[in-house]
Amino acid sequence: MKTSRILLIIAMMASGLGFNSCSPEDDIKNPELKPLLLNEDFAKGFVDNTTLAVPGWINFNEIGVSKYKWQEYQHNAYAEFTSYQSGNAVNIGWLISPAVTLTGEQKLSFQASQSYVTSASNSLEVLISTDFDGTNVTAATWNALPATLPTTASTYFLFINSGTINLSAYTGKAYIAFKVKGSGTNTALDGGYQIDNVKIFK
């Protein structure tokens, strides 16, 4: 009997049916990490209600004096463009990301909100360029991206998700731009847009 029991134990060890040193961690799968080419929450260097100056980003006023500013709400920093009290009949502002190198596998996401926008002509566009030279904004070709954006019916300052925007049609060096049009003399067009949590990932 004793010999039979020893032989059984030896057989179980050889077959791997017993005495395995598995830990619970062996059954846990790590979540798939998405490498980020761009990850901007506009918190670095933040100074509330000042002209936004984030390293690598271009803050360009095509028409009028208004530029994107840093703003904060409930301890959350973000970028905001508004024509309010600019004194200009037309304001067009751009916020352009640093260059990223796309391989046809990347996606874009961000969050946006609006404040006091009552007309579709007071607009926000999300654009991409692969021929921007880093300087001449209006000379580049900019293509609109199909993002979910705030509308005139959106709750003021309530950030909404853009959705996952497929960038597979683009390869090589590229820039993402957030372009706002408004007016500082027409109260129907002096609302603002807020941008936050811009990410480009696989």
Buried (B, 14 or more C-beta within 10 A) or exposed (E): EEEEEEEEEEEEEEEEEEEEEEEEEEEEEEEEEEEEBBEBBBEEEBEEEEEBEBEEBBBBBEEBEBBBBBBBBEEBBBBBBBBBEBEBEBBBBBBBBBBBEBEEEBBBBBBBBBBBBEBEEBBBBBBBBBEBEEEEBEEBEBEEBEBEBBEEEBEEBEBBEBBEBBBEEBBEBBBBBBBBBBBBBBEEBBBBBBBBBBBBBE
